[in-house]
């Protein structure tokens, strides 16, 4: 799979818009969200939105998963560099029209706080 396609999937490009409020009574949403790594503001990639889209911060929480971590180094590096490019652009991106500047900033800040190894790969200060 091409690295640009992986980043599009990671950032939920072409995600279906929700038509109405998504809710439940089983406690799943709370349990699922509670497992998320959180930044200093309490935000997590596992936080549900349920109004306009499924997740509040449109970046897959699977970025932390062992299966993603075991991708070949060069593929992972290319994917992470593309992700960095998308998240640090202070303008809307035609490939990611669903990501507002605020979305990008929030995702970037969450990843910075919860995935410091990613910042090491980006050669940035944590």
N, C-alpha and C positions, 0 to 999 in steps of 0.2 A: 504494500500500500504506500502511496506517495505521502511524503511528510506534510504537504499542504492539506491533503484530505484528512489526515489524522488530526491536525489542528482544528479543521472545520468541525469534525465530530466532537472533539474535546470541548469546543466552545458552543456546542448545540446549534450550529448553523442550520437553518431551515426547520427549526423546532416548530411544531404545530402550536398555534396560539390557543389558549384555553378559552372556551366559550362558557363563562360562568365560573362559579367558585368551586374549587376542588377541595373536598373535606371528607373526613371519615371519623369513625367512632372507636376504632380498634386500638388506638394508641400507637399504631405503627409509625406515624409521622414523628411523634415525639421521641420514640425509641431510636429511630433511624437518625434523626437530627442530633440526638445526644451523643452519638458515637463520633461526631465530627470533630476534627481539630479546629480550634478556635483562635482567632487573633485577639489582640488586646481590647478590641471593641465588641468581642463576643460573636463575631461573624464566622460562618463556616460554609464551605462549599456544599455541605449536606443540608443547608437550610432550605425548606420548601417555600415557594411563593404561593402557588395555588390560586392566584387571581388572573394573572396575565400569562404566566409560564409555569412550568413545573418547579424549577429551582430559582431561588432568589438571585443567586450569583451564577450566571451561565458559564460555568467551567466544570468539567467532570471531576468529581471527587476521586475517580479512579486513577488520577494522576499520582496518587500516593500508593497505589496498589503494587503488590509484589509482581504481578503479571506485567504491569507497565514498566516497572523498574528493571525487569530482566530483558527488555528489548535490547538489541545490539547497541553498543555505545554510540556509534556514528549516527544511527537513526534517531536515537534519543536526543543527541546533541542538536541535530538539525531541527527536530520537532521543537525542542526548547528554545532554540534561537528564533524560530518563526513565531512561537508564542510570545516571546519577549518583544519582538517587533510589533505584533498586533496590540499587545497590552500597553505599550509605551507611546503609541501614536496619539497625539492630542488632536486628532481629527477622526471623523467617521471613515470607516474603511469599506469600500464597495464589496469586498469579500465577506464582510461581517456587519451588515447593515443593522442587525438586531442589537449590537453592542453600543451602548451610549458611552460617552466619555466617563460618566460616573460608574458604569458597569466595569469598564476596563480598570479604572483606578481601584475599585473595591476588590476585584479579583487579584490584581497586582499586590495590593496590601495584604490580603489574606494569604496569598502564596508566600510573600516575604516573611510573614510571621510564622507560618506553619510548615514551610518547606525550605529551610535554609540551604540545603544542598543544591537546590535549584539556583539560588543566587550565587553559590560558588561556581556553578557551571557557567553562569552568565558573567562571571568575573566582576561581580558588583560587591560593594560593601554591604554587610548585613546590619 
